[in-house]
Amino acid sequence: MNQIKRQRNNSVNIYDNNKKQKIQVDSNCLSKEVTTCFEDLSNELIYEIFELLDCDHVYQAFYSLNTRFYNLITNSTLPIEVNLSSISKSTFQRYNQDIILPNKHRIHSLHLSNPCLYNDISSPIHILPEFLYLKTLSLNDIESECLEYLWEQLILSHMPKLRIFDIRHEDLPIDITIDNHNGNQVVLNNSIDKFTSSFWSERQWFFTQQFVHEAYGNCTTFYSTNPYRRKYYILGEEIHPSTSLNSKKTHLQSVQHLQIDDANETIDCKYYFPNVTTLTLGYGFSRTRKLIASNLNHIIPLKQLTKLVIKSRYLSLTKLIEVLRFTPHIRTLIFESILLYRVNYNSIQQNETFQLVSNTNMITNVTLKQTCNLDKIQLLVALFPRIQHLTIDHDMKDLQSTVRFLLKKTNQNTSQLCSIRLLSTRESWLTRLRTFIESETLITDYKLKKINTDIHLWW
């Protein structure tokens, strides 16, 4: 489901084998003629088109269109890949009732990343045993208290033939010692202890935890010690010689997530990563004056990236826009902060490159870990008008004005927004936020939940 969809030209030629005629569709035309031409296609050809789209997009576009498309969707035998990471609360309720529950035998893939869904009574996570043909299960942003039960029970009950278990997790180090009221000291959040039982050793699955010192903070990395075809690669972990212009690059086919800690690592790099879809730029990109996109394009195909993580705390907005200009298929953007020193918020939005990126980018999921004010958030949604999920660090001072702006129904740039995550909040925020939303009737059908120190709002 995370695959990049096949590129289409503005003019598409489609051959209908049954009608033996050529149909020309202008994608810039929104007249009834386009709909009529599409409906003239055979069922077989329409199914082929459906296979190029995400299942939830097919559902939202065609399920209620007319009787024919309703029957095509409900009577299909094609495998279903369920991705619930970019879906609103109201759409999920309909999608679950119309597609997931009646077609459990067709579901081959399930992706969950909404924390509000894990404990929801209607969540697919509660009926996993009924997905008899499930091949891929992806669980992101799951609460730590759920992990102890899930891993071992899930493998024992539903994946007894699993041979490969490859995991990598990076987080801030938390080592809290408390008294459990009986004189014993308890150390919390030691991730590796959960993976040292006989269950793991009998399967020859071993793990380690490493403390990493970085320029702007420390973190711990928890990972498998015997991974199968490593999909995550850090450029610069090993010393490699520079290559001449005529030498061939080594293609690392298995790598899907590449991390580059310094801009200099991209110069004369001997590796090429043809299948990378996630790119992490480290702190070394903070003050580089070089063209980032130009150097990156020599080692990865920028146009196939779907996720970009920027750890630099001092990356300028200009540099960010430069990278986004050459990565049109990015869906998820995560960055520590954005440098807006001496930036005029109004004039920069009139900049030609800003408008180009705003009109063409496909980013739906944005995380900004820096404390934001209303002006900065307004700039963000202007740059990413298709945003569906927003994660920000915010203070209470102008939280109400920010929430009002984001939930305002007349705001075109936030018309697709369906979830907000507030980082590092206080206990009182939850009640105050709920009271504010209901007093102004900003939204009615929503779920508001506090997980650890974060508040999740989903509607």
N, C-alpha and C positions, 0 to 999 in steps of 0.2 A: 504493500500500500504506500510505502514511502518512496516508491520508484518515481523517477521523473517521467511525466507523461510524454508521449510521442509528440514532437514538434509539428505544428500545423502552419501552413501558409495562409494568407488572407483568403486565397481562392483555393478551394479543395475540389478535386475531381474524384467522384465516387462512381464505381460501376456496379449496377444492380444486375446480377447474373440472370435473375428471373425475367426482368423486363427487357434485357438486352439493350439498354439505353444508358447514355451518359448524363449524369445529373451534375450540374455545376452550382455550388453553394458559395455565396459571398458572405463571409463571416461578419463583415461590417454592416450587413443589411439586417434589419430587425423586422422586416415586413412579414405578412402572413405567408408569402410565397416560400420563404425559407422553411417554415414549419410544415407546409404542405409537401414540399420536396422531401423533407426528412421522413415524413410519414409514408411516403411512397416506397421507401426502401423495404427490402425483404426482412423477415424476422431474423434470419441468419446473420445478415449484415448488421442489423441493429444490435444483436448480441455481441458481435465482434467489437462494435463501438463501446458497448457497456464494459467490456473487459479492459478497455483503456482508461476507465474512470474509477474513482473510488466508489465503493458501494453506497456510502451515505450520500454522495453527490448524485448518484443515479436515483436514489430514493427521493431526495428533495426535489429533483428536477422533473421526474417522470411519473412517480407513483400515483399522483392525483390528477395527472394531465387528462387522461381519458381512459375508457374501458380497455382499449387495446394495450396500452402501455402498462396498465395495472395487471392485466393477464400475463404479459411478457415477464414482468418482474416476479409475480407470485408463482407462476408455473415453471420458472427457470430451474434447471438442474445444475447450473454453474456453481462452483465453490464460492463461498462468501468470505471476504476478508473484512473483519469488523475493526474499525479504528474509531475509538470514542474520545480521542484527544482533542478534537476540534469541533465539538458539538454542544449546542446550547441545551439547557435543561428541558425546555419544552419539546425540542426536536428529538432528544433522546427518548422521552416518554413515548412519543409516537413511533419512532424507529424501533424501539424495543418491542412494542406491541405488534407492529405490522411486519417486521422483518426478522428480528433475532429469535423471539420465542417460537414462531411457527416454522423456522428453518434451522433449528439447532443441528440437524443432521447434515447441513450444507456448510457449516462454519468451519473453515480450515485455519483461520488466523484470528487472534483476538489481541487488541492493543488497548491497554488502559493507562492513563496518566493523570486522571483527574482525581485528586484526593477525596473530593466530595462523593465520588461514586463507590469507593471501596466499602463503605458502611451503609450505602443506600440499599434498602430492602429489595429493590428491583434490579440491582446491579448483576450483570452476567457472572461476576466472580462467585456468586453463591450457587450457581448451577453448573459449574465447570464439569462435573461428572457426566452431564447430559450432552456435552459436546463430544460425541464419540469419534469424530474425525478431525479433531483439533490437532494441528501440527505445530503451530507457533503461538506461544503465549508471551506477551511482553507487558510487564508491570513496572511502571515508573512512578516516582514520588509516593511510594507506599510507606506508611508509618512503620517505624522500627518494631513496634509491639506486634505487628502482624507477621514479621519475618520468621520468627522461631517456629510458628505453626506451619507456615506456608511451604518453606523449602522441603523439609523432609517428608511431610504428609503429601505434598503435591507429587513428588517423585515416586514415593512408595505406592500411592493409590492410582496414579494416572500416567506415570511415565516409567514403568518398571524396566524398560529396555534402554533407557537413556545411557549413553556412553560418555558424552562430553558435557561437562559443566564448567563453563568459562565465565568468570565474573571479575569485574574491576569496579571499584567504588572509591571515590575521592571525596574527602570531607574535612572540615576543621577538626582538629584533635580535641576530644572531650574526654577527660578522665576525672570523674567526679567520685569522691569518696564520702559516704554518708554512714551514719550509725543507724542500724535497723532496730533499735530499741531493745536489743538483747545483749549488747556488748560487742557484737561482731561488726567488723567493718566490711562494707560492700562496695565494690568498684563497679560503676555503671558504664555502659556503652563501650565495652571492649568487644568489638565486632568479631575478632578472630576466634574468641572462645566459643561462639555459636557453631563453628565449623571444625571442631576438633574431636567430635564424638566418633564412635566406631562406625556409625553410618557412613561417614565420609572416608575414613581410612580404609574400610573394606572395599571401597570402590576406587581406591588409589587417587582420590581427589584431595589435594593438599593446597594450603593457602598460606600467605604471609602478609604481614602488615609493615609498611615502611613509613618512617617519619621523614617528611620532605621540608627543607627550609627554602622558602622562596623570597623574592625581593620585598614583597609587601605583606608577608605573613607566612605562617606555617600550616601544613596540612598533613593528613595521614592518607596513604593510599593502600587499599586492601585489594589483593588480586590473586588469581590462580597462579600457582608456581609451574604448572605443566599445561599451558594453554594449547589448544588445537588451532594451528594456523592463526597466529596472533592478528587480530583485527585492529588493534590499537598500536600506534607507533609514534614515538617521540623522536623527532629529527634533532640530532645533536647529542644523543646519549652515547654514541660511539664516534670515534675519530675516523673520518673518511677523507681520502685524498680528493683534491679537485680534479675535474675531468677536462680534457681538451674539447674543442668544438666538434671534433670529428669522432669522439668516442661515443659508444652507445651507452645509454642509461640502463641501469638495472630496474626492471619493472617488478614492483612488489604488488602482486595481484590481490593478495588476501586482505590488505589494509583498507579499512573503511573509515577509520577515524585517525587523522594525522594532527599531531601537535607540533608546532614550531615555536621554540622559545626565543629565538633571536632572528632578526631579519637577515643577518649575514649567512645563516644556514641555507638560505635559498639560492645563494650565489654559487654557481658551478657545482651544484648538488648532483651526485652521481645516480640518484634514485628518481624514479618516476612512479607515481601512485595513481594508476588509471581508474581505480574503483572507489576512491575516497568520496564520501558524501558529507562527512562532518570535519570541519577544520577548526582547530584551536590556535589562536595567536597569543603567544606568551608576552611577558613583560618587556622583552627586548624590542618590541615594536613601538614602544612608547614615544620615542623622540626621533625615529628614523625619518629622514627627508627623502628617502628613495621612493620610487613608485612601487607600492606594495603589490598591486595587482599584476604588474608586468613581470616581476620576479616569480610570483606564485604560479603564474600560468605555465612556467617551464617545468614544474614538477607535479602539478595536478590540473585536471580539466575543471576550471572554475565554474563553467556553466552547469555542471552536474551536482554542485554542492546544494544540500538542502538544510544544513545547519551550520551556523557560524558562532563560535565562542571567542570572545575577546577578553583576555585577562588584563591587558594593559589598563592602568588607571589614568593615563594621560593621552589617550588617543583623541585626536581632534575630530570634530564633526566632519571636516573636509576630507580627512583620510578615510573615515568610515564610509562616507558617500562614495568615495572613489572605489573602494572595494565592492560595495553593493552594486555599483554600476555594471560590474563585470560578473556578478553572480546573480542572475535574474531569477533563479529557482530556489533561492533561500526561503525556507518557511519558518525557521526558528532562529532568533537572534538573541544571544546572551552576552551582556557586557558589563564590566565592573562599574564604569563611569564614562562620561562623555565630556570632553574639554570644550567649554563654551566661553572661554575668556574673550572679552571684547566682541562677542557675537551679538549682532542686532537680530532679535528673534523674528521681526517682521520682514526685514530686507532679505535675510537669507532664504526665506520661503519663496522669494521672487527670483532667486538664482536659477538659471537654466538647468544646471545639473541636478539641483535639488528637486525641481519639478519633474525632470526626466525620471529620476529614481522613484519619486513618489507615485508617478503614473504607471510605472512598469513593474515595480517589485511585487512579490507574492507573499511577503512576510505576514504571518498570522499570529505568531507567538513571540512576544518581546519580553525580555527580562532585563531590567536595569537595577543593579544592586546599590547604586549611589542614591543618597537621599534626594528626592525630587520635590520641586515646587510646582505650582500650577502652570507657570510659563513653560517650564521644561517639558511637562507632560503634553501641553498643547502642541509644542513643536514636534514631539514624538509621534503623536497621532496624525499630524499633518504629513509627516514623512512616511508613515505606515498606515494608510487609510483603510486597509483591509484587515486590520488587527482584530483578533478574536479573543486572545488571552494576554493579559498584561500583568506582569509581576514587577513591583516597585518597592523601594524603601521610602517611607514617607513619615513626616512628623505630624503631630496632631493639630498643629497650628492652623493650617488651611486644608485639612482633610475633607471637611464638609464641602467646600467649594470645588475641590478636585473630584469627589464622588459625584456631585451634582453635574459637573461638566461631562464626566464619562458616561453617566446614565441618561443624559438629556436626549430625548427621542428625536429632536430636530437636528442633532449633530451628525452630519453625513459621514464624517471621518471615524465615528465610533458606532456606526449602524450595525456592524457585524460583531461587535464586542459582546461576549457572553460570560466572561469570567475575569475576576480581578483577585490578585494575591498580594497582600500587604505583608512585607517582611518585618521582623523584629518589633512586634507590637506589644502593647501592655494589656493586662487582663481587662481593664475597664473599657478598652476600645470596642470590644465586641458589642456590649450593651449599648454604648453610645451610637455606634454605627447603625445598629438595628433600629433604634429609636428614630434616628435621623431619616433613614430610608422610608420608614412607615409614615412618619409625620408629613413628608413631602410627596408620598405616593410615587416614588421614582420608579419602582418595579413592584410587582405583586407576587408572582410565582417565583420564588428564589430560595436558595439554601445558603445559610451563613454559618461558617464553622471555623473554630480555632484549633489548629494543629501545632503543637509545641508553641512556638512564638509567632507563628504566622496566621493571618486571617484569610480565609478563602470565601469569596463571594461568587456564586454561580447561579445563573438565571437562564 
